[in-house]
Structure formats: C-alpha cells, structure tokens
Amino acid sequence: MKKRLLIVIALVLILTLAGMFLPRGEVAYASPAEKAFYFDAYNAGEAWKTNPANMTDGSESSYASTKTSAQVEALTGNTCTAASESGAITKVELRCYAYRDVGGDDEIYLRPVFGGTTDGNNYQVTPDTSGGWSAYKDITSDANAPSPWAWADVEGLDCVVEYLPGGPPNNNVYCSKVEIRVTYTPRSRQL
C-alpha cells in the first residue's frame, strides 16, 4: 500500500513539473494524425463516358468507365469541411480505386487542381486487372500547391482524372473513387 502511494505521489509530481514548462495559453499538440476525404462532385461537361456519377458516390464498388483516349473527368468538390478541421497540415496525398480490362498498360493521371483554377502536375497510376487502391501520390509540394497548406486549401481542392490507353484499342478503364489523405498535427487542448 505504501509503495502504491509513493508511485501516485511521484506521478503527480512529474505531471505537475511537466506542466510548469508549458506556458499558459499555448496549444499542446498531439501525435500526427490522418484524415481521408473523397471527391463527391463532378463537372458534367468534362466526364467519363459511362456512369460518371459513380466516381463521386463514395462507393468502391460502383464504377465510372471510359475507353476514349485522353478523356477526363473533372472532380469539382470533396467531403472536407474546413470549418470543422484544425491542426497543422504536413502532407496531402491522392489515390484512386481503379482497374482496367485485360491487356495493355493503361494509365490514369490524377491531376490536382488548386483553388479550382490552377492545375498541378500529373500523377501516374497504372491500374491492374483485379482492381484496388493505387499507391498514394504526394501532392504536398506540387509546383502549384499552396505553402503552407490550410484546411480551406483541402476543401477547395479539385482533381482531373484522365485516361491514357497503353495497350490494344477499345480497352476500358474503370474508376470508382478518388481519395485525399491529409496528415496533420492535431491541436489537443488549450492549456
């Protein structure tokens, strides 16, 4: 019993001393965290030929598709709401859930559009025939990306999804979802 009491007293003393080194009113930060959002709107004038709305419905199992070379789908909104987010953003990435018909080396380019008007670089994805998530493409330091990133920049991020066939003609490529992953340092509490 005496040993437990000494441990509790030692912990209280350590925590009290630790608090003395954080100035009052400063924000304490937690460990880095991640949040994912997806694109949920598109421009009907720039859309893949078959079921374009399926790329924005949030499902991994309903697909938009095209077999037209250089066809784009302009994704014009996402599920991030800047007003409900906080913390310092350290990384922003894109990926897509896609697959292609058998044969060829068909490619999808994910091209971020910053602030709804400024195109970024093309980030190449080569979907396989079984479907699944591509690797994340880091757009944090894209030549036209904001620096530093703010949550309003994530909310205002659009994306162009472009199909480039790399094999026999008339292959289809399918895409069901394009995701944004944000790595950030959350604010834990006001001291």
C-alpha positions as CSV (number, residue, x, y, z in Angstrom):
1,M,0.0,0.0,0.0
2,K,2.8,2.4,0.9
3,K,4.6,1.6,-2.4
4,R,1.4,2.5,-4.4
5,L,1.1,5.7,-2.5
6,L,4.7,6.7,-3.3
7,I,4.1,5.9,-7.0
8,V,1.0,8.0,-7.1
9,I,2.8,10.9,-5.4
10,A,5.7,10.6,-7.9
11,L,3.4,10.7,-10.9
12,V,1.5,13.7,-9.6
13,L,4.9,15.5,-9.0
14,I,6.1,14.6,-12.5
15,L,2.9,15.8,-14.2
16,T,2.9,19.0,-12.2
17,L,6.6,19.7,-13.1
18,A,5.9,18.9,-16.8
19,G,3.0,21.4,-16.8
20,M,5.3,24.1,-15.5
21,F,7.3,24.0,-18.7
22,L,4.3,24.7,-21.0
23,P,3.5,28.4,-20.9
24,R,-0.1,29.2,-20.2
25,G,-2.4,29.8,-23.1
26,E,-0.2,27.8,-25.6
27,V,-1.7,24.9,-27.5
28,A,-0.4,21.5,-26.8
29,Y,-0.1,19.3,-29.9
30,A,-0.9,15.6,-30.2
31,S,0.8,13.0,-32.3
32,P,0.4,13.2,-36.1
33,A,-3.0,12.0,-37.4
34,E,-4.6,11.3,-40.7
35,K,-8.0,12.0,-42.2
36,A,-9.4,10.8,-45.6
37,F,-11.8,12.6,-47.8
38,Y,-13.2,11.8,-51.2
39,F,-14.3,13.8,-54.3
40,D,-18.1,13.9,-54.3
41,A,-19.0,16.2,-57.3
42,Y,-18.0,16.4,-60.9
43,N,-18.4,18.7,-64.0
44,A,-20.9,17.0,-66.3
45,G,-19.2,18.8,-69.3
46,E,-15.9,17.0,-68.5
47,A,-16.9,13.5,-67.5
48,W,-16.1,9.9,-68.4
49,K,-18.5,8.4,-70.9
50,T,-20.2,5.7,-68.8
51,N,-21.7,6.3,-65.4
52,P,-19.6,9.3,-64.5
53,A,-21.5,9.9,-61.2
54,N,-20.2,6.6,-59.9
55,M,-16.8,8.2,-59.4
56,T,-18.3,10.6,-56.9
57,D,-20.8,8.5,-54.9
58,G,-18.4,7.3,-52.2
59,S,-18.6,3.6,-53.2
60,E,-15.7,1.4,-54.1
61,S,-18.0,-1.0,-56.0
62,S,-19.8,1.3,-58.5
63,Y,-17.5,2.5,-61.3
64,A,-17.3,5.2,-63.9
65,S,-15.6,3.9,-67.1
66,T,-14.2,5.1,-70.4
67,K,-12.2,3.8,-73.3
68,T,-11.7,7.1,-75.0
69,S,-8.1,8.2,-75.1
70,A,-7.3,11.4,-73.1
71,Q,-10.9,11.6,-71.8
72,V,-11.0,13.5,-68.5
73,E,-13.4,13.6,-65.6
74,A,-13.2,16.9,-63.7
75,L,-13.9,16.2,-60.0
76,T,-15.1,19.6,-58.6
77,G,-15.8,19.1,-54.9
78,N,-14.8,16.9,-51.9
79,T,-16.0,15.9,-48.5
80,C,-13.6,18.1,-46.4
81,T,-15.3,20.9,-44.5
82,A,-12.5,23.3,-43.5
83,A,-14.6,24.9,-40.7
84,S,-14.7,21.6,-38.8
85,E,-11.0,20.8,-39.1
86,S,-8.0,22.0,-37.1
87,G,-4.3,21.3,-36.8
88,A,-1.2,22.0,-38.9
89,I,-1.2,20.1,-42.3
90,T,2.1,18.3,-43.1
91,K,1.2,16.1,-46.1
92,V,-1.6,15.9,-48.7
93,E,-1.9,12.9,-51.0
94,L,-4.2,11.5,-53.7
95,R,-5.1,7.9,-54.7
96,C,-7.8,6.2,-56.7
97,Y,-9.7,2.9,-56.7
98,A,-9.5,1.6,-60.2
99,Y,-9.0,-1.3,-62.6
100,R,-8.6,-2.0,-66.4
101,D,-9.6,-4.6,-68.9
102,V,-7.2,-7.4,-69.6
103,G,-4.1,-6.4,-71.7
104,G,-2.2,-3.3,-72.2
105,D,-0.6,-0.8,-69.8
106,D,-3.4,1.6,-69.5
107,E,-2.8,4.6,-67.2
108,I,-4.8,7.1,-65.2
109,Y,-3.4,10.5,-64.4
110,L,-4.6,12.2,-61.3
111,R,-4.0,16.0,-61.7
112,P,-4.8,18.2,-58.7
113,V,-6.5,21.5,-59.4
114,F,-5.7,24.0,-56.7
115,G,-8.3,26.6,-55.7
116,G,-10.5,25.3,-58.6
117,T,-8.4,27.1,-61.2
118,T,-4.7,26.1,-61.2
119,D,-3.6,22.7,-62.5
120,G,-0.9,20.8,-60.7
121,N,1.4,18.1,-62.1
122,N,0.1,14.7,-63.5
123,Y,0.5,11.8,-61.0
124,Q,0.5,8.5,-62.9
125,V,-1.5,5.5,-61.7
126,T,-1.3,2.1,-63.6
127,P,-4.4,0.1,-62.6
128,D,-4.2,-3.7,-62.7
129,T,-6.9,-6.1,-63.9
130,S,-8.2,-7.1,-60.4
131,G,-9.0,-3.6,-59.1
132,G,-7.9,-1.9,-55.9
133,W,-6.4,1.2,-54.4
134,S,-3.4,2.7,-56.1
135,A,-0.4,3.9,-54.1
136,Y,-0.8,7.4,-52.6
137,K,0.7,10.2,-54.7
138,D,2.2,13.0,-52.6
139,I,0.9,16.4,-53.8
140,T,2.1,18.4,-50.8
141,S,5.0,20.1,-52.7
142,D,3.5,20.2,-56.2
143,A,4.8,23.2,-58.1
144,N,1.4,25.0,-57.8
145,A,0.4,23.7,-54.3
146,P,-0.2,26.2,-51.5
147,S,2.6,26.6,-49.0
148,P,1.8,26.1,-46.2
149,W,-1.4,24.1,-46.7
150,A,-4.6,25.2,-44.9
151,W,-7.8,23.3,-44.4
152,A,-9.5,25.7,-46.8
153,D,-7.0,24.6,-49.4
154,V,-8.0,21.0,-49.0
155,E,-11.7,21.9,-49.1
156,G,-11.1,23.9,-52.3
157,L,-9.0,21.1,-54.0
158,D,-10.4,19.6,-57.2
159,C,-8.9,16.8,-59.3
160,V,-8.9,15.9,-63.0
161,V,-8.9,12.1,-63.7
162,E,-7.5,11.4,-67.2
163,Y,-7.4,8.1,-69.1
164,L,-4.4,7.3,-71.3
165,P,-4.6,3.9,-73.0
166,G,-1.4,1.9,-73.2
167,G,-2.4,-1.3,-75.0
168,P,-4.8,-2.6,-77.5
169,P,-7.6,-0.2,-78.7
170,N,-11.0,-0.3,-77.1
171,N,-9.8,-1.3,-73.6
172,N,-12.0,0.0,-70.8
173,V,-10.6,1.6,-67.6
174,Y,-12.8,1.9,-64.5
175,C,-12.5,4.2,-61.5
176,S,-14.9,4.2,-58.5
177,K,-13.4,6.7,-56.1
178,V,-10.6,9.3,-55.7
179,E,-9.4,9.9,-52.2
180,I,-7.5,12.7,-50.5
181,R,-5.4,11.8,-47.4
182,V,-4.3,14.6,-45.1
183,T,-1.6,14.1,-42.5
184,Y,-1.7,16.8,-39.8
185,T,-0.7,17.6,-36.2
186,P,-4.0,18.0,-34.3
187,R,-4.5,20.6,-31.6
188,S,-5.2,18.6,-28.4
189,R,-6.4,21.3,-26.0
190,Q,-5.9,24.8,-24.7
191,L,-3.8,25.0,-21.6
